[in-house]
Amino acid sequence: MKNYSIGAERHSSDLLERSIEALEKFSKSYSPNNHPCPQIYLGICYERLSEVKDRRKNLKVAIKHFNDALKNYKINNSRYDYALIQMHLGNSYGDLSSVEDDKMNILKSSIDCYCNALKVYILMSSVMITL
């Protein structure tokens, strides 16, 4: 019986790295204020890449990209995107806590991100109820 999971991980890693390369090229040619989406997608790619290689390094890069994206998405003007970024940021911090020594502070950051996302969902649901 052959083990295909190693080949699948390598293939997944290659695809993610190619996606990252394309997104980085795209993000360099446009102002982050006009096109902040690449930062979100870069964060997601690095978050996924951390599942197959260089966990600590790729999670830290993912967190950097999510934080960069948050500079352009505020709770008042892009609620859904803001909450989505906060959720991914919370996931990345949570995953990072499994490989870092400072687990409590990293988990606190993760919880803070989830709370920020929850504020948006509560706000959005209260708007829906009043309609």
N, C-alpha and C positions, 0 to 999 in steps of 0.2 A: 504494500500500500504506500503510495507516494504522499508526501507532505507538501501541499500546495500553499500553505499559509506563508511560508518564507518568501516565495515568489510573489505572492499577492502583496505582502508588505513592501517589497522592493518596488513593485509596479506602482503601488499607491504613493510611495515616497517620491518616485520619479515624477509622477503626475503633479503632486503637490509642489515640488521644487520648480517645475516648469511653469505652473500657475503663479507661483511667487515671483519668478523672474519676469513674467509678462505684466503682472500687477505693479511691480516696482518700476518697470520701464514706463508704464502708463502714468503712474503717480508722479514721476519726475517731470513729465511733459505738461502737467496741468497743475494749477494752483490748488492746494488742499481746500481753500475756502470755496472754490467753485465745484470741486469734485471730491468730497471727503469719503465717498464710498470705498475707494480702493483701500483706505486704512482699515475699514471694517473687514473687507474680504481678505486682506493680508493677515489680520489678526486671526480670522477663522482658519486660514490655511496653516499658519504657524501652530495654532492650537491643535489642529488635526495631525500635523507633522510630528508634534511632540508625542503622539501616541505610538509612533514607529521608530523614532530616533531622537537622540539628544534632548531628552525630556526637559531638563532644567533650562537649557539655553533657549529652546524653541518656545517654552511657556513664557519666559521673560520677554522675548521679542513679541509674542502675541499680546502680552499685557501692554507693552509700549505702544503698539499699533492701536489697541482699543482706547488707550488714554489719549493718543493723538486724535482719534476720531471724535472723542467726547469734547474736544476743544471746539468742534463745529456743530455738534448736536446738543441742543439744550432741551430741557424738559418742557419748556414753554412753546418751542417752535417745531419740534420733531419728536413728539412723544413716543411713537412706536420705535423709531430708530434708537432713541435714547435708551429705552427699556431693553431693546435687543442687545445693544452694546453692553449695558450693565449686566445682563444675564451672562453673556459670554465672558465678560471680565470676572464675574463671580466664579464661573466655572474654571477659568484659568488660574485664578488665585487658589481655589480649592485644590486643583490638581497640583499646583506648585507646592502647596503645604506638605504634600506627601514626599517631596524630595529635598526640602529645605529644613534647616535646623530651627528656624524661628517660626514654628508652626502656629503658635497662638496669634501672633500679629498678622500673619498671612491669612489665617482663617477669619480674623476680625475684618480684614479688608474684603474678603469674600462675602461675608455676611452683610457688610455695609453696601456692597454692590447689589446684592439681592434685595435689600430693603429699598434702595433707590428704584429698582425696577418695580417693586411692589407698589410704591407710591404712584407710579404711572398707571398701573393696572387698576388701582383703586380710583384714581382720578378719572380714568376713561370709563370705568363701569358706573361711576356716579353720574357722569354726563349722559350715558346711555339710559339710565333710569329716569332722568328728568325729561328726556325726549319723549 
